[in-house]
Amino acid sequence: MRIDAHHHLWTLARGDYGWLTPALAPIYRDFSLSELAPHLAAATIDGTILVQAAPTEAETMFLLDIAEKTPLVRGVVGWTDFDAADATARIDALAGRKLLVGLRPMVQDLPDDDWLLRPALAPLLAAMARNSLVFDALVLPRHLPRLLRLVDDHPDLQFVLDHCAKPRLANGELATWQDDIASIATRPNIVCKLSGLATEASPDWQIADLRKAVDHVLACFGPHRLLWGSDWPVVNLAGGYEKWFAAAEILLAGVSPDEKAAVFGGNAARIYLSSRGRNVEPMVI
């Protein structure tokens, strides 16, 4: 089974995508599942994980409603207000939606770099673990030391590091990122999404520009703790779905067929779907 472990869908008229402005012209429009479907077919993708793009529960419900109407979307990583007084109850309620497989606070956009270290998060992450929800960590390189502490404090919670923590490929400043990735990868309760790298590289990126980062996360996490994701439609800012998919296949050419199958679907099925009792077998669409 092949799974795209990270993509988005949005409708601008909903009005809660604060980061999405006309300055991002190639993706400043509506994107639907029908437009994604040909890309999935070309890559022989059987299912997807649909990920939030707005910090509202309304968008999470919008995504869950989409997912419930198609067998293609196997799970949704949503959002809830972790700072709300009733956040634990919110998490328990959202977990009642079977297609919800995880939650993703948009840490990269928060003004407090130490937000991950707030003691008030502890009961909320315990609620996530109790409900078998994954914590998707949308962080930047500077957040990795804080995330490491959080991962250590919650050994029963499954973490997914989005976009390899967005290494600074465009300027080549990777040394600190490499050290921090090596440290966090030693923790068994975190895996890494092989996604989002194209948009961190120069606009005219070539496969060689991504190799150092891909080789590093592969060496640190291993092929059974990497999940490939397209980050569509954001990837349209950096060459599109097919260019990134083809690059990932070339960059992973040295792994075995079984390991490649794990990166391109098996790991996502294990991390996101198995614990929530979701169907992890291919479907005829």
VEXVEXMAR-718679 format. One record per residue: residue in one letter; x, y, z of N, C-alpha, C in turn. Coordinates in Angstrom, 1 decimal. Example, Ala and Ser with C-alpha at 12.3 -4.5 7.8 and 13.67 -1.06 7.14 Angstrom:
res,n.x,n.y,n.z,ca.x,ca.y,ca.z,c.x,c.y,c.z
A,13.2,-5.7,7.8,12.3,-4.5,7.8,13.2,-3.3,7.8;
S,12.8,-2.2,7.1,13.7,-1.1,7.1,12.9,0.0,7.9;
***
This chain:
res,n.x,n.y,n.z,ca.x,ca.y,ca.z,c.x,c.y,c.z
M,0.8,-1.2,0.0,0.0,0.0,0.0,0.9,1.2,0.0;
R,0.6,2.2,-0.9,1.4,3.4,-1.0,0.5,4.6,-0.4;
I,1.1,5.4,0.4,0.4,6.4,1.1,1.2,7.7,0.9;
D,0.5,8.8,0.5,1.1,10.1,0.6,0.8,10.6,2.0;
A,1.8,10.7,2.8,1.6,11.0,4.2,1.4,12.4,4.6;
H,1.3,13.3,3.6,1.2,14.8,4.0,0.7,15.6,2.7;
H,-0.5,15.9,2.8,-1.0,16.9,1.8,-2.1,17.7,2.4;
H,-2.5,18.8,1.7,-3.5,19.7,2.1,-4.6,19.9,1.1;
L,-5.7,20.4,1.5,-6.8,20.9,0.6,-7.3,22.1,1.2;
W,-7.7,23.1,0.4,-8.3,24.3,1.0,-9.2,25.0,0.0;
T,-10.1,25.8,0.7,-11.1,26.7,0.0,-10.9,28.1,0.5;
L,-10.4,29.0,-0.2,-10.0,30.3,0.3,-11.2,31.0,0.9;
A,-12.4,30.8,0.4,-13.5,31.6,0.9,-13.8,31.2,2.4;
R,-13.2,30.1,2.9,-13.4,29.8,4.3,-12.8,30.8,5.2;
G,-11.7,31.5,4.8,-11.2,32.7,5.4,-10.4,32.5,6.6;
D,-9.8,31.3,6.9,-9.0,31.1,8.1,-7.5,30.7,7.8;
Y,-7.1,30.9,6.5,-5.7,30.6,6.2,-4.9,31.9,6.2;
G,-4.5,32.3,7.4,-3.9,33.6,7.6,-2.5,33.7,6.8;
W,-1.8,32.6,6.7,-0.5,32.6,6.1,-0.6,32.6,4.6;
L,-1.8,32.3,4.0,-1.9,32.1,2.6,-2.4,33.4,2.0;
T,-1.5,34.1,1.3,-1.7,35.5,0.8,-1.5,35.5,-0.7;
P,-1.9,36.6,-1.4,-1.6,36.7,-2.8,-0.1,36.7,-3.2;
A,0.7,36.9,-2.2,2.2,36.8,-2.5,2.6,35.4,-2.8;
L,1.8,34.4,-2.4,2.1,33.0,-2.8,1.2,32.6,-4.0;
A,1.3,33.4,-5.1,0.4,33.3,-6.2,0.2,31.9,-6.7;
P,1.2,31.0,-6.9,0.9,29.7,-7.4,-0.1,28.8,-6.6;
I,-0.2,29.1,-5.3,-1.1,28.3,-4.5,-2.2,29.1,-3.8;
Y,-2.3,30.4,-4.3,-3.4,31.2,-3.7,-4.7,31.1,-4.6;
R,-5.3,29.9,-4.4,-6.5,29.5,-5.0,-7.1,28.3,-4.3;
D,-8.2,27.8,-4.7,-8.8,26.6,-4.1,-8.0,25.4,-4.7;
F,-7.9,24.4,-3.8,-7.3,23.1,-4.2,-8.2,22.0,-3.7;
S,-8.6,21.1,-4.5,-9.6,20.0,-4.2,-9.0,18.7,-4.4;
L,-9.6,17.7,-3.9,-9.2,16.3,-4.0,-9.2,15.8,-5.5;
S,-10.2,16.4,-6.2,-10.3,16.0,-7.6,-9.0,16.4,-8.4;
E,-8.4,17.5,-8.0,-7.2,18.0,-8.7,-6.0,17.2,-8.3;
L,-6.0,16.7,-7.0,-4.9,15.9,-6.5,-4.9,14.5,-7.1;
A,-6.1,14.0,-7.4,-6.3,12.6,-7.8,-5.4,12.2,-9.0;
P,-5.2,13.0,-10.0,-4.3,12.5,-11.1,-2.9,12.4,-10.7;
H,-2.4,13.2,-9.8,-1.0,13.1,-9.3,-0.9,11.8,-8.5;
L,-1.9,11.4,-7.7,-1.8,10.2,-6.9,-1.8,9.0,-7.8;
A,-2.7,9.1,-8.9,-2.8,7.9,-9.8,-1.4,7.7,-10.5;
A,-0.8,8.8,-10.9,0.5,8.7,-11.7,1.6,8.1,-10.8;
A,1.5,8.4,-9.5,2.5,7.8,-8.5,2.0,6.5,-7.9;
T,0.9,6.0,-8.4,0.3,4.8,-7.8,0.1,4.8,-6.3;
I,-0.4,5.9,-5.9,-0.7,6.2,-4.4,-2.1,5.6,-4.1;
D,-2.2,4.8,-3.1,-3.5,4.2,-2.7,-4.3,5.0,-1.7;
G,-3.6,5.8,-0.9,-4.4,6.6,0.1,-3.5,7.7,0.6;
T,-4.1,8.6,1.4,-3.4,9.8,1.8,-3.7,10.1,3.3;
I,-2.9,11.0,3.8,-3.1,11.6,5.1,-3.3,13.1,4.8;
L,-4.5,13.6,5.1,-4.8,15.0,4.9,-4.5,15.8,6.1;
V,-3.7,16.9,6.0,-3.2,17.6,7.1,-3.7,19.0,7.1;
Q,-4.0,19.5,8.3,-4.6,20.9,8.5,-3.6,21.9,8.0;
A,-4.2,23.1,7.6,-3.5,24.2,7.1,-3.9,25.5,7.7;
A,-4.9,25.4,8.6,-5.4,26.6,9.3,-5.6,26.3,10.8;
P,-5.3,27.3,11.7,-5.3,27.0,13.1,-6.8,27.2,13.6;
T,-7.7,26.4,13.1,-9.1,26.5,13.6,-9.7,25.1,13.6;
E,-10.6,24.8,14.5,-11.3,23.5,14.5,-12.3,23.5,13.4;
A,-12.7,24.6,12.9,-13.6,24.6,11.8,-13.0,24.0,10.6;
E,-11.7,24.3,10.3,-11.0,23.7,9.2,-10.9,22.2,9.4;
T,-10.6,21.8,10.6,-10.5,20.4,10.9,-11.8,19.6,10.6;
M,-12.9,20.2,10.9,-14.2,19.6,10.6,-14.4,19.6,9.1;
F,-14.0,20.6,8.4,-14.0,20.7,7.0,-13.3,19.5,6.3;
L,-12.1,19.3,6.9,-11.2,18.2,6.3,-11.8,16.8,6.7;
L,-12.4,16.7,7.9,-13.0,15.4,8.2,-14.2,15.1,7.4;
D,-14.9,16.2,7.1,-16.1,16.0,6.2,-15.7,15.5,4.8;
I,-14.6,16.1,4.3,-14.1,15.6,3.0,-13.7,14.1,3.1;
A,-12.9,13.8,4.2,-12.4,12.5,4.3,-13.5,11.4,4.4;
E,-14.6,11.8,5.1,-15.6,10.8,5.3,-16.4,10.5,4.0;
K,-16.2,11.3,3.0,-16.9,11.1,1.7,-16.0,10.3,0.6;
T,-14.8,10.0,1.0,-13.9,9.3,0.0,-13.0,8.3,0.7;
P,-12.9,7.1,0.1,-11.9,6.1,0.7,-10.5,6.5,0.5;
L,-10.2,7.5,-0.4,-8.8,7.8,-0.7,-8.1,8.4,0.5;
V,-8.8,9.3,1.3,-8.2,9.9,2.4,-8.4,9.0,3.6;
R,-7.3,8.4,4.1,-7.3,7.4,5.1,-7.3,8.0,6.5;
G,-6.8,9.2,6.7,-6.8,9.9,8.0,-6.6,11.4,7.9;
V,-6.9,12.1,8.9,-6.8,13.5,9.0,-6.0,13.9,10.2;
V,-5.0,14.8,10.0,-4.2,15.4,11.1,-4.8,16.8,11.2;
G,-5.5,17.0,12.3,-6.2,18.3,12.5,-5.6,19.2,13.5;
W,-6.4,20.1,14.0,-5.9,21.2,14.9,-6.9,21.4,16.0;
T,-6.4,21.7,17.2,-7.3,22.2,18.2,-6.5,23.3,19.0;
D,-7.3,24.0,19.8,-6.7,25.1,20.5,-6.0,24.6,21.8;
F,-4.7,24.3,21.8,-4.0,23.8,22.9,-4.0,24.7,24.1;
D,-4.3,26.0,23.8,-4.3,27.0,24.9,-5.6,27.3,25.5;
A,-6.6,26.6,25.0,-8.0,26.7,25.6,-8.1,26.1,26.9;
A,-9.0,26.7,27.8,-9.2,26.1,29.1,-9.7,24.7,29.1;
D,-10.5,24.4,28.1,-11.1,23.1,27.9,-10.4,22.2,26.9;
A,-9.1,22.4,26.7,-8.4,21.7,25.6,-8.5,20.2,25.8;
T,-8.4,19.7,27.0,-8.5,18.2,27.1,-9.8,17.7,26.7;
A,-10.9,18.4,27.0,-12.2,17.9,26.6,-12.3,18.1,25.1;
R,-11.7,19.1,24.5,-11.8,19.2,23.0,-11.1,18.1,22.3;
I,-9.9,17.7,22.9,-9.2,16.6,22.3,-10.0,15.3,22.4;
D,-10.6,15.0,23.6,-11.4,13.8,23.7,-12.6,13.8,22.7;
A,-13.2,15.0,22.5,-14.3,15.1,21.6,-13.9,14.8,20.2;
L,-12.8,15.5,19.8,-12.3,15.3,18.4,-11.9,13.8,18.1;
A,-11.4,13.2,19.1,-11.0,11.8,19.0,-12.1,10.9,18.7;
G,-13.3,11.4,18.9,-14.5,10.6,18.6,-14.7,10.5,17.1;
R,-14.1,11.3,16.3,-14.1,11.2,14.8,-13.1,10.2,14.4;
K,-13.5,9.1,13.9,-12.6,8.0,13.7,-11.5,8.3,12.7;
L,-11.8,9.2,11.8,-10.8,9.5,10.7,-9.7,10.5,11.2;
L,-9.9,11.0,12.4,-8.9,11.9,13.0,-7.7,11.0,13.5;
V,-6.5,11.2,13.0,-5.4,10.4,13.4,-4.4,11.1,14.2;
G,-4.4,12.5,14.2,-3.4,13.3,14.9,-3.8,14.7,15.0;
L,-3.0,15.5,15.7,-3.2,16.9,15.9,-1.9,17.6,15.6;
R,-2.0,18.8,15.1,-0.8,19.6,14.7,-0.9,21.1,15.1;
P,-0.4,21.4,16.3,-0.3,22.9,16.6,0.8,23.5,15.6;
M,0.5,24.6,15.1,1.4,25.2,14.1,2.5,26.0,14.9;
V,3.4,25.2,15.4,4.5,25.7,16.3,5.4,26.7,15.6;
Q,5.6,26.5,14.3,6.5,27.4,13.6,6.0,28.8,13.5;
D,4.7,29.0,13.7,4.1,30.3,13.6,3.9,31.0,15.0;
L,4.2,30.3,16.0,3.9,30.8,17.4,5.0,31.7,17.8;
P,4.7,32.9,18.4,5.7,33.9,18.8,6.7,33.4,19.9;
D,6.2,32.4,20.7,7.0,31.9,21.9,7.7,30.7,21.5;
D,9.1,30.8,21.3,9.9,29.6,20.9,9.8,28.5,22.0;
D,9.5,28.9,23.2,9.4,27.9,24.3,8.0,27.3,24.5;
W,7.1,27.5,23.6,5.7,27.1,23.7,5.7,25.6,24.0;
L,6.5,24.8,23.4,6.5,23.4,23.6,6.9,22.9,25.0;
L,7.5,23.8,25.7,7.9,23.5,27.1,6.9,23.9,28.2;
R,5.8,24.4,27.8,4.8,24.9,28.8,4.2,23.7,29.6;
P,4.3,23.8,30.9,3.7,22.7,31.7,2.3,22.3,31.4;
A,1.5,23.3,31.0,0.1,23.1,30.7,-0.1,22.1,29.6;
L,0.9,21.8,28.8,0.7,20.9,27.7,0.7,19.4,28.1;
A,1.2,19.2,29.3,1.3,17.8,29.8,0.0,17.0,29.8;
P,-1.1,17.5,30.4,-2.3,16.7,30.3,-2.9,16.6,29.0;
L,-2.6,17.6,28.1,-3.2,17.5,26.7,-2.5,16.4,25.9;
L,-1.2,16.3,26.1,-0.5,15.3,25.4,-0.8,13.9,25.9;
A,-1.1,13.9,27.2,-1.6,12.6,27.8,-2.9,12.2,27.2;
A,-3.8,13.2,27.0,-5.1,12.9,26.4,-4.9,12.4,24.9;
M,-3.9,13.0,24.2,-3.7,12.5,22.9,-3.2,11.1,22.9;
A,-2.3,10.7,23.8,-1.8,9.4,23.9,-2.9,8.4,24.3;
R,-3.7,8.8,25.2,-4.9,8.0,25.6,-5.8,7.7,24.4;
N,-5.9,8.6,23.5,-6.8,8.5,22.4,-6.1,8.0,21.1;
S,-4.9,7.6,21.3,-4.1,7.1,20.1,-3.9,8.1,19.0;
L,-3.8,9.3,19.3,-3.6,10.4,18.4,-2.1,10.7,18.3;
V,-1.6,11.0,17.1,-0.2,11.3,16.8,-0.1,12.9,16.9;
F,1.1,13.3,17.5,1.5,14.7,17.5,2.3,15.0,16.4;
D,1.8,15.7,15.4,2.6,16.2,14.2,3.3,17.5,14.7;
A,4.6,17.5,14.6,5.4,18.6,15.0,5.8,19.5,13.8;
L,5.1,20.6,13.6,5.5,21.5,12.6,6.4,22.5,13.2;
V,7.7,22.3,13.1,8.7,23.1,13.8,9.8,23.5,12.8;
L,10.6,24.4,13.3,11.8,24.9,12.5,13.0,24.4,13.3;
P,14.2,24.4,12.6,15.4,23.9,13.3,15.6,24.4,14.7;
R,15.3,25.7,15.0,15.6,26.2,16.3,14.7,25.5,17.4;
H,13.6,24.9,17.0,12.7,24.3,17.9,13.2,22.9,18.3;
L,14.1,22.3,17.6,14.4,20.9,17.8,14.9,20.6,19.2;
P,15.7,21.4,19.9,16.1,21.1,21.3,14.9,21.1,22.2;
R,13.9,22.0,22.0,12.7,21.9,22.8,11.9,20.7,22.5;
L,11.7,20.4,21.2,11.0,19.2,20.9,11.6,17.9,21.5;
L,12.9,17.8,21.5,13.5,16.7,22.1,13.1,16.5,23.6;
R,13.1,17.6,24.3,12.6,17.5,25.7,11.2,17.0,25.8;
L,10.3,17.5,24.9,8.9,17.1,24.9,8.8,15.6,24.6;
V,9.5,15.2,23.6,9.5,13.8,23.3,10.0,12.9,24.4;
D,11.0,13.3,25.1,11.5,12.6,26.3,10.4,12.6,27.4;
D,9.7,13.7,27.6,8.7,13.8,28.7,7.5,13.0,28.4;
H,7.2,12.5,27.1,6.0,11.8,26.8,6.3,10.6,26.0;
P,6.9,9.6,26.6,7.4,8.4,25.9,6.2,7.6,25.4;
D,5.0,7.8,25.9,3.8,7.0,25.4,3.1,7.7,24.2;
L,3.6,8.8,23.8,3.0,9.6,22.7,3.8,9.4,21.4;
Q,3.2,9.1,20.3,3.9,9.1,19.0,4.0,10.5,18.4;
F,5.2,10.8,18.1,5.5,12.1,17.5,5.9,11.9,16.0;
V,5.5,12.8,15.1,6.0,12.8,13.7,6.6,14.2,13.5;
L,7.8,14.2,13.0,8.5,15.5,12.7,8.2,15.8,11.3;
D,7.5,16.9,11.1,7.1,17.3,9.8,8.3,18.0,9.0;
H,8.3,17.6,7.7,9.2,18.3,6.8,10.7,18.3,7.2;
C,11.1,17.3,8.0,12.5,17.1,8.5,12.9,18.4,9.3;
A,11.9,19.1,9.9,12.1,20.3,10.6,12.6,21.5,9.7;
K,12.4,21.4,8.4,12.7,22.5,7.5,14.1,22.9,7.5;
P,15.1,22.1,7.2,16.5,22.5,7.2,16.7,23.6,6.2;
R,17.7,24.5,6.4,18.0,25.6,5.6,18.8,25.2,4.4;
L,18.2,24.6,3.5,18.9,24.1,2.3,19.3,25.2,1.4;
A,18.6,26.3,1.3,18.9,27.3,0.4,20.2,28.0,0.7;
N,20.5,28.1,2.0,21.8,28.8,2.4,22.8,27.8,2.9;
G,22.5,26.5,3.0,23.5,25.5,3.4,23.9,25.5,4.8;
E,23.1,26.2,5.7,23.4,26.2,7.1,22.8,25.0,7.8;
L,23.5,23.8,7.7,22.9,22.6,8.2,23.6,22.0,9.4;
A,24.7,22.5,9.8,25.5,21.8,10.9,24.7,21.6,12.2;
T,24.1,22.7,12.7,23.3,22.5,13.9,22.1,21.6,13.7;
W,21.4,21.8,12.6,20.3,20.9,12.3,20.7,19.5,12.2;
Q,21.8,19.2,11.6,22.3,17.8,11.6,22.5,17.2,13.0;
D,23.1,18.0,13.8,23.4,17.5,15.2,22.1,17.3,16.0;
D,21.1,18.2,15.8,19.9,18.1,16.5,19.0,16.9,16.0;
I,19.1,16.7,14.7,18.4,15.6,14.1,19.0,14.3,14.6;
A,20.3,14.2,14.7,20.9,13.0,15.1,20.5,12.7,16.6;
S,20.4,13.7,17.4,20.0,13.5,18.8,18.5,13.1,18.9;
I,17.6,13.8,18.2,16.2,13.4,18.4,15.9,12.1,17.8;
A,16.6,11.7,16.7,16.3,10.4,16.1,16.6,9.2,17.0;
T,17.4,9.4,18.1,17.7,8.3,19.0,16.5,8.0,19.8;
R,15.4,8.8,19.8,14.2,8.5,20.6,13.3,7.7,19.8;
P,12.8,6.6,20.4,12.0,5.6,19.6,10.6,6.1,19.3;
N,10.1,7.1,20.0,8.7,7.6,19.8,8.6,8.7,18.9;
I,9.5,8.9,18.0,9.4,10.0,17.0,9.9,9.4,15.6;
V,9.2,9.8,14.6,9.5,9.4,13.2,9.6,10.7,12.4;
C,10.0,10.7,11.2,10.3,11.9,10.4,9.6,11.8,9.1;
K,8.9,12.9,8.7,8.3,13.0,7.3,9.4,13.5,6.3;
L,9.5,12.7,5.3,10.4,13.1,4.2,9.5,13.9,3.2;
S,9.4,15.2,3.6,8.5,16.1,2.9,9.0,17.5,3.1;
G,8.5,18.4,2.3,8.8,19.8,2.5,10.2,20.3,2.2;
L,11.0,19.4,1.7,12.4,19.8,1.4,12.6,20.7,0.2;
A,11.8,20.4,-0.8,11.9,21.2,-2.1,11.7,22.7,-1.8;
T,10.7,23.0,-1.0,10.4,24.4,-0.7,11.4,25.1,0.2;
E,12.3,24.3,0.8,13.4,24.9,1.6,14.7,25.1,0.8;
A,14.7,24.5,-0.5,15.9,24.7,-1.3,15.7,25.9,-2.2;
S,16.7,26.2,-3.0,16.7,27.3,-4.0,15.6,27.0,-5.0;
P,15.0,28.0,-5.6,13.9,27.8,-6.5,14.2,26.9,-7.7;
D,15.4,26.9,-8.1,15.9,26.1,-9.3,16.6,24.8,-8.8;
W,16.1,24.2,-7.7,16.8,23.1,-7.0,17.0,21.9,-8.0;
Q,18.1,21.2,-7.7,18.3,20.0,-8.4,18.4,18.9,-7.3;
I,18.4,17.6,-7.7,18.4,16.5,-6.8,19.6,16.6,-5.9;
A,20.7,17.0,-6.4,21.9,17.1,-5.6,21.7,18.1,-4.4;
D,20.9,19.1,-4.6,20.7,20.1,-3.5,19.9,19.5,-2.3;
L,19.2,18.4,-2.5,18.5,17.8,-1.4,19.2,16.6,-0.8;
R,20.2,16.1,-1.5,20.8,14.8,-1.1,21.4,14.8,0.3;
K,22.1,15.9,0.7,22.7,15.9,2.0,21.7,15.8,3.1;
A,20.5,16.5,3.0,19.5,16.4,4.0,18.8,15.0,4.0;
V,18.5,14.5,2.8,17.9,13.2,2.7,18.8,12.1,3.3;
D,20.0,12.1,2.9,21.0,11.1,3.4,21.1,11.2,4.9;
H,21.0,12.4,5.5,21.2,12.5,6.9,20.0,11.9,7.7;
V,18.8,12.3,7.2,17.6,11.7,8.0,17.5,10.2,7.7;
L,17.9,9.8,6.6,17.8,8.3,6.3,18.8,7.6,7.2;
A,20.0,8.2,7.4,21.0,7.6,8.3,20.6,7.6,9.7;
C,19.9,8.7,10.1,19.6,8.9,11.5,18.3,8.1,11.9;
F,17.3,8.2,11.1,16.0,7.6,11.4,15.9,6.2,10.9;
G,16.6,5.9,9.8,16.4,4.6,9.1,15.2,4.6,8.3;
P,15.1,3.6,7.3,14.0,3.6,6.4,12.7,3.2,7.0;
H,12.7,2.6,8.2,11.4,2.2,8.8,10.9,3.3,9.7;
R,11.5,4.5,9.7,11.0,5.6,10.5,10.9,6.9,9.7;
L,10.9,6.7,8.4,10.7,7.8,7.4,9.3,7.6,6.7;
L,8.6,8.7,6.6,7.3,8.7,5.9,7.3,9.7,4.7;
W,7.2,9.2,3.5,7.2,10.2,2.4,5.8,10.9,2.3;
G,5.9,12.2,2.1,4.8,13.0,1.8,5.0,14.1,0.8;
S,4.0,14.4,0.0,4.1,15.4,-1.1,4.2,16.8,-0.6;
D,3.4,17.1,0.4,3.2,18.5,0.8,2.5,19.3,-0.3;
W,1.7,18.6,-1.1,0.9,19.3,-2.1,-0.3,20.0,-1.5;
P,-0.7,21.2,-1.9,-0.2,21.9,-3.1,1.0,22.8,-2.8;
V,1.5,22.9,-1.6,2.6,23.8,-1.3,3.8,23.5,-2.2;
V,4.0,22.2,-2.5,5.1,21.8,-3.3,5.0,22.4,-4.7;
N,3.9,23.0,-5.1,3.7,23.7,-6.4,4.6,24.9,-6.4;
L,5.0,25.4,-5.3,5.9,26.6,-5.2,7.4,26.2,-5.6;
A,7.6,24.8,-5.7,9.0,24.4,-5.9,9.1,23.2,-6.9;
G,8.3,23.3,-7.9,8.4,22.3,-9.0,7.3,21.4,-9.2;
G,6.5,21.2,-8.1,5.3,20.4,-8.2,5.4,18.9,-7.8;
Y,4.3,18.3,-7.8,4.2,16.9,-7.2,5.2,15.9,-7.9;
E,5.1,15.9,-9.2,5.9,14.9,-10.0,7.4,15.1,-9.8;
K,7.9,16.3,-9.8,9.3,16.6,-9.7,9.8,16.1,-8.3;
W,9.0,16.4,-7.2,9.5,16.0,-5.9,9.4,14.5,-5.7;
F,8.3,13.9,-6.3,8.2,12.4,-6.2,9.3,11.7,-6.9;
A,9.6,12.2,-8.1,10.7,11.5,-8.8,12.0,11.7,-8.1;
A,12.3,12.9,-7.5,13.5,13.1,-6.8,13.6,12.2,-5.6;
A,12.5,12.0,-4.9,12.5,11.2,-3.7,12.9,9.7,-4.1;
E,12.3,9.3,-5.2,12.6,7.9,-5.6,14.1,7.7,-6.0;
I,14.7,8.7,-6.6,16.1,8.7,-6.9,17.0,8.8,-5.7;
L,16.6,9.6,-4.8,17.3,9.8,-3.5,17.3,8.6,-2.6;
L,16.3,7.8,-2.8,16.1,6.5,-2.0,16.5,5.3,-2.8;
A,17.2,5.5,-3.9,17.5,4.3,-4.8,18.4,3.3,-4.1;
G,19.1,3.7,-3.1,20.0,2.8,-2.4,19.4,1.9,-1.4;
V,18.1,2.1,-1.1,17.4,1.2,-0.1,16.8,0.0,-0.8;
S,16.5,-1.0,0.0,15.9,-2.2,-0.6,14.5,-2.0,-1.0;
P,13.9,-2.9,-1.8,12.5,-2.7,-2.2,11.6,-2.7,-1.0;
D,11.8,-3.5,0.0,11.0,-3.5,1.2,11.1,-2.2,2.0;
E,12.3,-1.7,2.1,12.5,-0.4,2.8,11.9,0.7,2.1;
K,12.0,0.7,0.7,11.3,1.7,-0.1,9.8,1.7,0.1;
A,9.3,0.5,0.1,7.8,0.3,0.4,7.4,0.9,1.7;
A,8.3,0.7,2.7,8.0,1.3,4.0,7.9,2.8,4.0;
V,8.9,3.4,3.4,9.0,4.9,3.3,7.8,5.4,2.5;
F,7.4,4.8,1.5,6.3,5.3,0.6,4.9,4.7,1.0;
G,4.8,4.3,2.2,3.4,3.9,2.6,3.3,3.0,3.9;
G,4.2,2.0,4.0,4.0,1.1,5.1,4.2,1.8,6.4;
N,5.1,2.7,6.5,5.4,3.4,7.8,4.2,4.3,8.2;
A,3.6,5.0,7.2,2.5,5.8,7.4,1.3,5.0,7.9;
A,1.1,3.9,7.3,0.0,3.0,7.7,0.2,2.6,9.2;
R,1.4,2.2,9.5,1.7,1.8,10.9,1.5,2.9,11.9;
I,2.0,4.1,11.6,2.1,5.2,12.5,0.7,5.8,12.7;
Y,0.0,6.1,11.6,-1.2,6.8,11.6,-2.5,6.0,11.7;
L,-2.5,4.8,11.0,-3.7,4.1,10.8,-3.9,2.9,11.7;
S,-2.9,2.2,12.0,-3.1,0.9,12.7,-3.6,1.1,14.1;
S,-3.1,2.1,14.8,-3.5,2.4,16.2,-4.9,2.9,16.3;
R,-5.4,3.5,15.2,-6.8,4.0,15.3,-7.8,3.0,14.7;
G,-7.3,1.8,14.3,-8.2,0.8,13.8,-8.7,1.1,12.4;
R,-7.9,1.9,11.6,-8.2,2.2,10.3,-7.8,1.0,9.3;
N,-8.5,0.9,8.2,-8.2,0.0,7.2,-6.9,0.4,6.6;
V,-5.9,-0.6,6.6,-4.6,-0.3,6.0,-4.3,-1.1,4.8;
E,-5.4,-1.7,4.2,-5.2,-2.4,3.0,-5.6,-1.5,1.8;
P,-5.0,-1.8,0.6,-5.4,-1.0,-0.6,-6.8,-1.2,-0.9;
M,-7.4,-0.1,-1.4,-8.8,-0.2,-1.9,-8.9,0.1,-3.4;
V,-9.9,-0.5,-4.0,-10.2,-0.2,-5.4,-11.0,1.1,-5.4;
I,-10.4,2.1,-6.0,-11.0,3.5,-6.0,-11.8,3.7,-7.3;
***
